[in-house]
Amino acid sequence: MNAGLRNYAIVTAAYWGFTLSDGALRMLVLLHFHQLGYSPFTLALLFLLYEAMGVVANLVGGWLATRYGIARMLAVGLSTQIAGFLLLSALSPTWTAVMSVGWVVLAQGICGVAKDLTKTASKSAIKLTADDARAGSAQLFKWVAFFTGSKNAMKGVGFFLGGLLLQAVGFQAALWILAAMLALVLGGVLGFVPRLMGKSRASKSARELFAKNRGINGLAAARVALFGARDVWFVVGVPVFLYASGWSFTQVGAFLAAWTIGYGAVQAFAPAVVRRSRDGLSTEVPAARLWSGLLAVVPMGLAALVALQVDHLAWVVVAGLSLFGVAFAVNSSVHSYLVLAYAGSEKAAEDVGFYYAANALGRFFGTLMSGLLYQWGGLLAALVGSAVLLVICWAVTLALPVRREHPLSGAASPLPAPHDPLVESSALHPQPVSTTARTQEPG
């Protein structure tokens, strides 16, 4: 096994462990506080700082990963998550509602920082390991798809684990178990991830940090709408709706786990669904446009069925969410590939951090609106909000470039000639940076 593939496997395994705990945490907090009688809007508030801190953590995390290396940022992210779990476990049932909400919001904010520091470092590592392994655009797409799909499958297992632990051992003991598991993952990162992996010259000013090419800017805008459209009905609406329909904690957690695992499996197989091009963009960008349009149709149709109050509505919602998950998974996988296709090699962590800051902004907006819309108009209002955001996402993808921009001028450069035998390996690396150069201390 070459060094690139080895590092890819290590980082992926570390992120699996983190994602398992993160999925469990979301289900623990949501179901525990819903059981205590908190309103849908208050439940959404518990997650707002978690999502808001993700915007900052992604931007800063990308810069820090470039400046100090991916291994250090993985370690910081895991340590921060452990601290957040221990802080949350100190919550006392004797506190007032205001004190409890404030404490949970603070702990969730710390976990939000942890999540996005870890995510930015992990996904940046894919670009670097693909460079090390001399992988072409087709292999990069497969690596991104497997990483993203398997991560979401693990998050689904986390949803089930969170519901199970809450029912079996209670809120506080569940958090201690998750913190101990993450401590083992942290030990693996410190022992096996190369210390200087991904270290390079970081941007020296905010202007330089935000100077992204048109492709990344467009993807970031689409990502805000895409993830807002998912979370506007998924975060609060679906779990509360199913629980109100008579489902138990374990049943709700099991369904969301199955949905997320299936969603991850579709993501992993996205390269088989999307026709590949030699240049890495000319068919992939149209695919992003097509699948975002198809996705927008799902909440529109489901909203109509909810408005009609059809029989067995809970199972209709389950079926609709399953269909939504298939189309959403392909969209997400294509977007995750395109950001690395548009990104440069030298500052991949900064480009990825910027993109996932937009992702976090979409989750923040979706989470806020999920509580507001569900409390105002139930699941129907949340579905209408999702449909509106998906139409915006589709409109933004129409402006995505199908040519790479020159890394210095920002001008679009022509696609590589079809007969060029090096196109597969060079398409993503207009200015290749050697492994040696990336791992040296900046001059």
Secondary structure as a PSIPRED ss2 file (coil, helix, strand):
# PSIPRED VFORMAT (PSIPRED V4.0)

   1 M C   1.000  0.000  0.000
   2 N C   1.000  0.000  0.000
   3 A H   0.000  1.000  0.000
   4 G H   0.000  1.000  0.000
   5 L H   0.000  1.000  0.000
   6 R H   0.000  1.000  0.000
   7 N H   0.000  1.000  0.000
   8 Y H   0.000  1.000  0.000
   9 A H   0.000  1.000  0.000
  10 I H   0.000  1.000  0.000
  11 V H   0.000  1.000  0.000
  12 T H   0.000  1.000  0.000
  13 A H   0.000  1.000  0.000
  14 A H   0.000  1.000  0.000
  15 Y H   0.000  1.000  0.000
  16 W H   0.000  1.000  0.000
  17 G H   0.000  1.000  0.000
  18 F H   0.000  1.000  0.000
  19 T H   0.000  1.000  0.000
  20 L H   0.000  1.000  0.000
  21 S H   0.000  1.000  0.000
  22 D H   0.000  1.000  0.000
  23 G H   0.000  1.000  0.000
  24 A H   0.000  1.000  0.000
  25 L H   0.000  1.000  0.000
  26 R H   0.000  1.000  0.000
  27 M H   0.000  1.000  0.000
  28 L H   0.000  1.000  0.000
  29 V H   0.000  1.000  0.000
  30 L H   0.000  1.000  0.000
  31 L H   0.000  1.000  0.000
  32 H H   0.000  1.000  0.000
  33 F H   0.000  1.000  0.000
  34 H H   0.000  1.000  0.000
  35 Q H   0.000  1.000  0.000
  36 L C   1.000  0.000  0.000
  37 G C   1.000  0.000  0.000
  38 Y C   1.000  0.000  0.000
  39 S C   1.000  0.000  0.000
  40 P H   0.000  1.000  0.000
  41 F H   0.000  1.000  0.000
  42 T H   0.000  1.000  0.000
  43 L H   0.000  1.000  0.000
  44 A H   0.000  1.000  0.000
  45 L H   0.000  1.000  0.000
  46 L H   0.000  1.000  0.000
  47 F H   0.000  1.000  0.000
  48 L H   0.000  1.000  0.000
  49 L H   0.000  1.000  0.000
  50 Y H   0.000  1.000  0.000
  51 E H   0.000  1.000  0.000
  52 A H   0.000  1.000  0.000
  53 M H   0.000  1.000  0.000
  54 G H   0.000  1.000  0.000
  55 V H   0.000  1.000  0.000
  56 V H   0.000  1.000  0.000
  57 A H   0.000  1.000  0.000
  58 N H   0.000  1.000  0.000
  59 L H   0.000  1.000  0.000
  60 V H   0.000  1.000  0.000
  61 G H   0.000  1.000  0.000
  62 G H   0.000  1.000  0.000
  63 W H   0.000  1.000  0.000
  64 L H   0.000  1.000  0.000
  65 A H   0.000  1.000  0.000
  66 T H   0.000  1.000  0.000
  67 R H   0.000  1.000  0.000
  68 Y H   0.000  1.000  0.000
  69 G C   1.000  0.000  0.000
  70 I H   0.000  1.000  0.000
  71 A H   0.000  1.000  0.000
  72 R H   0.000  1.000  0.000
  73 M H   0.000  1.000  0.000
  74 L H   0.000  1.000  0.000
  75 A H   0.000  1.000  0.000
  76 V H   0.000  1.000  0.000
  77 G H   0.000  1.000  0.000
  78 L H   0.000  1.000  0.000
  79 S H   0.000  1.000  0.000
  80 T H   0.000  1.000  0.000
  81 Q H   0.000  1.000  0.000
  82 I H   0.000  1.000  0.000
  83 A H   0.000  1.000  0.000
  84 G H   0.000  1.000  0.000
  85 F H   0.000  1.000  0.000
  86 L H   0.000  1.000  0.000
  87 L H   0.000  1.000  0.000
  88 L H   0.000  1.000  0.000
  89 S H   0.000  1.000  0.000
  90 A C   1.000  0.000  0.000
  91 L C   1.000  0.000  0.000
  92 S C   1.000  0.000  0.000
  93 P C   1.000  0.000  0.000
  94 T C   1.000  0.000  0.000
  95 W C   1.000  0.000  0.000
  96 T C   1.000  0.000  0.000
  97 A H   0.000  1.000  0.000
  98 V H   0.000  1.000  0.000
  99 M H   0.000  1.000  0.000
 100 S H   0.000  1.000  0.000
 101 V H   0.000  1.000  0.000
 102 G H   0.000  1.000  0.000
 103 W H   0.000  1.000  0.000
 104 V H   0.000  1.000  0.000
 105 V H   0.000  1.000  0.000
 106 L H   0.000  1.000  0.000
 107 A H   0.000  1.000  0.000
 108 Q H   0.000  1.000  0.000
 109 G H   0.000  1.000  0.000
 110 I H   0.000  1.000  0.000
 111 C H   0.000  1.000  0.000
 112 G H   0.000  1.000  0.000
 113 V H   0.000  1.000  0.000
 114 A H   0.000  1.000  0.000
 115 K H   0.000  1.000  0.000
 116 D H   0.000  1.000  0.000
 117 L H   0.000  1.000  0.000
 118 T H   0.000  1.000  0.000
 119 K H   0.000  1.000  0.000
 120 T H   0.000  1.000  0.000
 121 A H   0.000  1.000  0.000
 122 S H   0.000  1.000  0.000
 123 K H   0.000  1.000  0.000
 124 S H   0.000  1.000  0.000
 125 A H   0.000  1.000  0.000
 126 I H   0.000  1.000  0.000
 127 K H   0.000  1.000  0.000
 128 L H   0.000  1.000  0.000
 129 T H   0.000  1.000  0.000
 130 A H   0.000  1.000  0.000
 131 D H   0.000  1.000  0.000
 132 D H   0.000  1.000  0.000
 133 A C   1.000  0.000  0.000
 134 R C   1.000  0.000  0.000
 135 A C   1.000  0.000  0.000
 136 G C   1.000  0.000  0.000
 137 S H   0.000  1.000  0.000
 138 A H   0.000  1.000  0.000
 139 Q H   0.000  1.000  0.000
 140 L H   0.000  1.000  0.000
 141 F H   0.000  1.000  0.000
 142 K H   0.000  1.000  0.000
 143 W H   0.000  1.000  0.000
 144 V H   0.000  1.000  0.000
 145 A H   0.000  1.000  0.000
 146 F H   0.000  1.000  0.000
 147 F H   0.000  1.000  0.000
 148 T H   0.000  1.000  0.000
 149 G H   0.000  1.000  0.000
 150 S H   0.000  1.000  0.000
 151 K H   0.000  1.000  0.000
 152 N H   0.000  1.000  0.000
 153 A H   0.000  1.000  0.000
 154 M H   0.000  1.000  0.000
 155 K H   0.000  1.000  0.000
 156 G H   0.000  1.000  0.000
 157 V H   0.000  1.000  0.000
 158 G H   0.000  1.000  0.000
 159 F H   0.000  1.000  0.000
 160 F H   0.000  1.000  0.000
 161 L H   0.000  1.000  0.000
 162 G H   0.000  1.000  0.000
 163 G H   0.000  1.000  0.000
 164 L H   0.000  1.000  0.000
 165 L H   0.000  1.000  0.000
 166 L H   0.000  1.000  0.000
 167 Q H   0.000  1.000  0.000
 168 A H   0.000  1.000  0.000
 169 V C   1.000  0.000  0.000
 170 G C   1.000  0.000  0.000
 171 F H   0.000  1.000  0.000
 172 Q H   0.000  1.000  0.000
 173 A H   0.000  1.000  0.000
 174 A H   0.000  1.000  0.000
 175 L H   0.000  1.000  0.000
 176 W H   0.000  1.000  0.000
 177 I H   0.000  1.000  0.000
 178 L H   0.000  1.000  0.000
 179 A H   0.000  1.000  0.000
 180 A H   0.000  1.000  0.000
 181 M H   0.000  1.000  0.000
 182 L H   0.000  1.000  0.000
 183 A H   0.000  1.000  0.000
 184 L H   0.000  1.000  0.000
 185 V H   0.000  1.000  0.000
 186 L H   0.000  1.000  0.000
 187 G H   0.000  1.000  0.000
 188 G H   0.000  1.000  0.000
 189 V H   0.000  1.000  0.000
 190 L H   0.000  1.000  0.000
 191 G H   0.000  1.000  0.000
 192 F H   0.000  1.000  0.000
 193 V C   1.000  0.000  0.000
 194 P C   1.000  0.000  0.000
 195 R C   1.000  0.000  0.000
 196 L C   1.000  0.000  0.000
 197 M C   1.000  0.000  0.000
 198 G C   1.000  0.000  0.000
 199 K C   1.000  0.000  0.000
 200 S C   1.000  0.000  0.000
 201 R C   1.000  0.000  0.000
 202 A C   1.000  0.000  0.000
 203 S C   1.000  0.000  0.000
 204 K C   1.000  0.000  0.000
 205 S C   1.000  0.000  0.000
 206 A H   0.000  1.000  0.000
 207 R H   0.000  1.000  0.000
 208 E H   0.000  1.000  0.000
 209 L H   0.000  1.000  0.000
 210 F C   1.000  0.000  0.000
 211 A C   1.000  0.000  0.000
 212 K C   1.000  0.000  0.000
 213 N C   1.000  0.000  0.000
 214 R H   0.000  1.000  0.000
 215 G H   0.000  1.000  0.000
 216 I H   0.000  1.000  0.000
 217 N H   0.000  1.000  0.000
 218 G H   0.000  1.000  0.000
 219 L H   0.000  1.000  0.000
 220 A H   0.000  1.000  0.000
 221 A H   0.000  1.000  0.000
 222 A H   0.000  1.000  0.000
 223 R H   0.000  1.000  0.000
 224 V H   0.000  1.000  0.000
 225 A H   0.000  1.000  0.000
 226 L H   0.000  1.000  0.000
 227 F H   0.000  1.000  0.000
 228 G H   0.000  1.000  0.000
 229 A H   0.000  1.000  0.000
 230 R H   0.000  1.000  0.000
 231 D H   0.000  1.000  0.000
 232 V H   0.000  1.000  0.000
 233 W H   0.000  1.000  0.000
 234 F H   0.000  1.000  0.000
 235 V C   1.000  0.000  0.000
 236 V C   1.000  0.000  0.000
 237 G H   0.000  1.000  0.000
 238 V H   0.000  1.000  0.000
 239 P H   0.000  1.000  0.000
 240 V H   0.000  1.000  0.000
 241 F H   0.000  1.000  0.000
 242 L H   0.000  1.000  0.000
 243 Y H   0.000  1.000  0.000
 244 A H   0.000  1.000  0.000
 245 S C   1.000  0.000  0.000
 246 G C   1.000  0.000  0.000
 247 W C   1.000  0.000  0.000
 248 S C   1.000  0.000  0.000
 249 F H   0.000  1.000  0.000
 250 T H   0.000  1.000  0.000
 251 Q H   0.000  1.000  0.000
 252 V H   0.000  1.000  0.000
 253 G H   0.000  1.000  0.000
 254 A H   0.000  1.000  0.000
 255 F H   0.000  1.000  0.000
 256 L H   0.000  1.000  0.000
 257 A H   0.000  1.000  0.000
 258 A H   0.000  1.000  0.000
 259 W H   0.000  1.000  0.000
 260 T H   0.000  1.000  0.000
 261 I H   0.000  1.000  0.000
 262 G H   0.000  1.000  0.000
 263 Y H   0.000  1.000  0.000
 264 G H   0.000  1.000  0.000
 265 A H   0.000  1.000  0.000
 266 V H   0.000  1.000  0.000
 267 Q H   0.000  1.000  0.000
 268 A H   0.000  1.000  0.000
 269 F C   1.000  0.000  0.000
 270 A H   0.000  1.000  0.000
 271 P H   0.000  1.000  0.000
 272 A H   0.000  1.000  0.000
 273 V H   0.000  1.000  0.000
 274 V C   1.000  0.000  0.000
 275 R C   1.000  0.000  0.000
 276 R C   1.000  0.000  0.000
 277 S C   1.000  0.000  0.000
 278 R C   1.000  0.000  0.000
 279 D C   1.000  0.000  0.000
 280 G C   1.000  0.000  0.000
 281 L C   1.000  0.000  0.000
 282 S C   1.000  0.000  0.000
 283 T C   1.000  0.000  0.000
 284 E H   0.000  1.000  0.000
 285 V H   0.000  1.000  0.000
 286 P H   0.000  1.000  0.000
 287 A H   0.000  1.000  0.000
 288 A H   0.000  1.000  0.000
 289 R H   0.000  1.000  0.000
 290 L H   0.000  1.000  0.000
 291 W H   0.000  1.000  0.000
 292 S H   0.000  1.000  0.000
 293 G H   0.000  1.000  0.000
 294 L H   0.000  1.000  0.000
 295 L H   0.000  1.000  0.000
 296 A H   0.000  1.000  0.000
 297 V H   0.000  1.000  0.000
 298 V H   0.000  1.000  0.000
 299 P H   0.000  1.000  0.000
 300 M H   0.000  1.000  0.000
 301 G H   0.000  1.000  0.000
 302 L H   0.000  1.000  0.000
 303 A H   0.000  1.000  0.000
 304 A H   0.000  1.000  0.000
 305 L H   0.000  1.000  0.000
 306 V H   0.000  1.000  0.000
 307 A H   0.000  1.000  0.000
 308 L H   0.000  1.000  0.000
 309 Q C   1.000  0.000  0.000
 310 V C   1.000  0.000  0.000
 311 D C   1.000  0.000  0.000
 312 H C   1.000  0.000  0.000
 313 L H   0.000  1.000  0.000
 314 A H   0.000  1.000  0.000
 315 W H   0.000  1.000  0.000
 316 V H   0.000  1.000  0.000
 317 V H   0.000  1.000  0.000
 318 V H   0.000  1.000  0.000
 319 A H   0.000  1.000  0.000
 320 G H   0.000  1.000  0.000
 321 L H   0.000  1.000  0.000
 322 S H   0.000  1.000  0.000
 323 L H   0.000  1.000  0.000
 324 F H   0.000  1.000  0.000
 325 G H   0.000  1.000  0.000
 326 V H   0.000  1.000  0.000
 327 A H   0.000  1.000  0.000
 328 F H   0.000  1.000  0.000
 329 A H   0.000  1.000  0.000
 330 V H   0.000  1.000  0.000
 331 N H   0.000  1.000  0.000
 332 S H   0.000  1.000  0.000
 333 S H   0.000  1.000  0.000
 334 V H   0.000  1.000  0.000
 335 H H   0.000  1.000  0.000
 336 S H   0.000  1.000  0.000
 337 Y H   0.000  1.000  0.000
 338 L H   0.000  1.000  0.000
 339 V H   0.000  1.000  0.000
 340 L H   0.000  1.000  0.000
 341 A H   0.000  1.000  0.000
 342 Y H   0.000  1.000  0.000
 343 A C   1.000  0.000  0.000
 344 G C   1.000  0.000  0.000
 345 S C   1.000  0.000  0.000
 346 E C   1.000  0.000  0.000
 347 K C   1.000  0.000  0.000
 348 A H   0.000  1.000  0.000
 349 A H   0.000  1.000  0.000
 350 E H   0.000  1.000  0.000
 351 D H   0.000  1.000  0.000
 352 V H   0.000  1.000  0.000
 353 G H   0.000  1.000  0.000
 354 F H   0.000  1.000  0.000
 355 Y H   0.000  1.000  0.000
 356 Y H   0.000  1.000  0.000
 357 A H   0.000  1.000  0.000
 358 A H   0.000  1.000  0.000
 359 N H   0.000  1.000  0.000
 360 A H   0.000  1.000  0.000
 361 L H   0.000  1.000  0.000
 362 G H   0.000  1.000  0.000
 363 R H   0.000  1.000  0.000
 364 F H   0.000  1.000  0.000
 365 F H   0.000  1.000  0.000
 366 G H   0.000  1.000  0.000
 367 T H   0.000  1.000  0.000
 368 L H   0.000  1.000  0.000
 369 M H   0.000  1.000  0.000
 370 S H   0.000  1.000  0.000
 371 G H   0.000  1.000  0.000
 372 L H   0.000  1.000  0.000
 373 L H   0.000  1.000  0.000
 374 Y H   0.000  1.000  0.000
 375 Q H   0.000  1.000  0.000
 376 W H   0.000  1.000  0.000
 377 G H   0.000  1.000  0.000
 378 G H   0.000  1.000  0.000
 379 L H   0.000  1.000  0.000
 380 L H   0.000  1.000  0.000
 381 A H   0.000  1.000  0.000
 382 A H   0.000  1.000  0.000
 383 L H   0.000  1.000  0.000
 384 V H   0.000  1.000  0.000
 385 G H   0.000  1.000  0.000
 386 S H   0.000  1.000  0.000
 387 A H   0.000  1.000  0.000
 388 V H   0.000  1.000  0.000
 389 L H   0.000  1.000  0.000
 390 L H   0.000  1.000  0.000
 391 V H   0.000  1.000  0.000
 392 I H   0.000  1.000  0.000
 393 C H   0.000  1.000  0.000
 394 W H   0.000  1.000  0.000
 395 A H   0.000  1.000  0.000
 396 V H   0.000  1.000  0.000
 397 T H   0.000  1.000  0.000
 398 L C   1.000  0.000  0.000
 399 A C   1.000  0.000  0.000
 400 L C   1.000  0.000  0.000
 401 P C   1.000  0.000  0.000
 402 V C   1.000  0.000  0.000
 403 R C   1.000  0.000  0.000
 404 R C   1.000  0.000  0.000
 405 E E   0.000  0.000  1.000
 406 H C   1.000  0.000  0.000
 407 P C   1.000  0.000  0.000
 408 L C   1.000  0.000  0.000
 409 S C   1.000  0.000  0.000
 410 G C   1.000  0.000  0.000
 411 A C   1.000  0.000  0.000
 412 A E   0.000  0.000  1.000
 413 S C   1.000  0.000  0.000
 414 P C   1.000  0.000  0.000
 415 L C   1.000  0.000  0.000
 416 P C   1.000  0.000  0.000
 417 A C   1.000  0.000  0.000
 418 P C   1.000  0.000  0.000
 419 H C   1.000  0.000  0.000
 420 D C   1.000  0.000  0.000
 421 P C   1.000  0.000  0.000
 422 L C   1.000  0.000  0.000
 423 V H   0.000  1.000  0.000
 424 E H   0.000  1.000  0.000
 425 S H   0.000  1.000  0.000
 426 S H   0.000  1.000  0.000
 427 A C   1.000  0.000  0.000
 428 L C   1.000  0.000  0.000
 429 H C   1.000  0.000  0.000
 430 P C   1.000  0.000  0.000
 431 Q C   1.000  0.000  0.000
 432 P C   1.000  0.000  0.000
 433 V C   1.000  0.000  0.000
 434 S C   1.000  0.000  0.000
 435 T H   0.000  1.000  0.000
 436 T H   0.000  1.000  0.000
 437 A H   0.000  1.000  0.000
 438 R H   0.000  1.000  0.000
 439 T C   1.000  0.000  0.000
 440 Q C   1.000  0.000  0.000
 441 E C   1.000  0.000  0.000
 442 P C   1.000  0.000  0.000
 443 G C   1.000  0.000  0.000
